Amino acid sequence: ADKQVLLAQAGLAEIMRTIDAATVCILGVGAVDMDGSIARANVFDAETSLRALRARGARAEVLGQFLDASGALMSTPYDNRVMAPDLFALKGREVWAVAGGPTKAAALSAALKSGVFTGLITDEATARRLVGDADGLTPEADAIAS
């Protein structure tokens, strides 16, 4: 109920209308690990909450929403706190994923499997890892901070 009240406020409602009208979206993809920006954002009740999401299979965070390795949206205790559009509501538009670095390959792999993204902006090493061309490594071979 609180989320709906906030979303109806003039400023946030205007932002959501602008997003709804956007034909191109460029979204950052976050890794679900203790070294990532999501851990530093102080969003979670405790460090164990992020670890619990990871243990449940969360591999990527986009717009405050979590995806498992297959790209499926996960239900989390944080869903009612997220003030962002539904990621899957963007499907059918031009939606670009942006991320790079050795810790982002698994997250990008999950995000790309969601079927939402139509493009990717990343570095060469991460791109090679995503296509399995970097010394036989796969996205899931990334070291995850414990």
N, C-alpha and C positions, 0 to 999 in steps of 0.2 A: 504494500500500500504506500509506504514512504517513497519508494522508487517512482511510482506513478505520479505522486504529488510533485516530486522534483522534476520529472520529465515534462510536466505541464507548465512549469515556470517559464516566463517569457524568454529569458536568455537561453536556457537549455533547449526549449522548444524550437527556437529559431535555428540553433546549431543543428538539431536533428533534422529540421526541414532542409537545410542546406546539404546535409549528408544525403538525404533521400533524393535530392535533385542531382547529385553528382553523377557524372557519367564515367569518370575515371577516379579510382581510389588507389592510393599508395599507402600500404600498411606495413608497419614493422612487425617482425616475427621474433618472439622471444623464446629463449630456451628455458626449460623448467629445471633450473639448477640453483644452487646456493650462491654462485658467483655472478648470476645474471642481474639485470636491472630490476626485474620483478622482485627479487629477494631484497634488494636495497631500497625499494620503494616503500617498504614498511606497510604493505597492504595486508599482510597476513597476521593472524592473531599470535602466531609463534612460528619459530623456525620449523617446528615439527609439522605445521600445516602444509608447508611447501613440500616437505619430504613425503608427507602422506599422499599428496596429489601425485607426486612422482611414482610412489609405490603403487598407486591405483592405475598407473599407465599414462599419465599426462606427459606429453613430449613437447608441446608447443603452446604458447600463449599469444593470442591475437585479439586485440580490442578487449582485453580482460577476460577472454573466454579461452577455455583449455581444450586442446585436441589430443586424442590418443595417437599412437603410431600409425593407425590406419586413416587418420584424418577425421575421425568421427568426433563430434562435439560431446564433451563430458559435462555431466551435471555436477556442480560443486556448491559448497555452502556460500560461495561468494557471488553467485549469479544475481542475487537481488541487490547487490551493491554496485554492480557495473552500470555506469552511465555511458553506454555506447550502443551503436546499432547492433542488431543481431548479425553476426558474421555471415551466416548463410542467407540472410536477406539481400546481401550484396551479390549473390550468385547471378550470373547473366550480364553483369557489367564488366568493364575493363578494370580488373583488380590486380595490382602488382604487389608482390611480396618483396620486402627489402630486409636483408640480413646477411651477415658474412662472418667468417672466422671459424676456427676449428670446433667451437662448441655449439655452432648453430646448424650444423648439417642435419642432425636428427629432427630438430624443430622445423627446419625448412622442408624436409621430407614429409613430415606429418601434415604441414600446412598445404603443400602441393597436392597431396593425396585427397584433401578435402573437396577438391573440385571447384573451389571458390576462385582460386587465383588463375589469371590468364597470362601472367608474366612474372619474371624474376629478375631482381637486381642483386647481384652478389659478386664475390671475388672468384678468381679462377680456381683456386684450390678447393673452395667450398663447392663450386660447380662440378669439378672433377669428382669430388667425394660423392656428390649426389647421383652422378651417373655411374659410380663404381669404378672409376678410372684412376684412382689415386692409390697406387700400390695395393690394389685389391681390397681397400677399405670400404666399408659401407657406412651409411649415416649412423646406424646404431652402434658402430664401433667407437664412436666418440666417447672420450672419458667424461663421466658425469661426476661432478663434485659431490661427495657424500657428506 
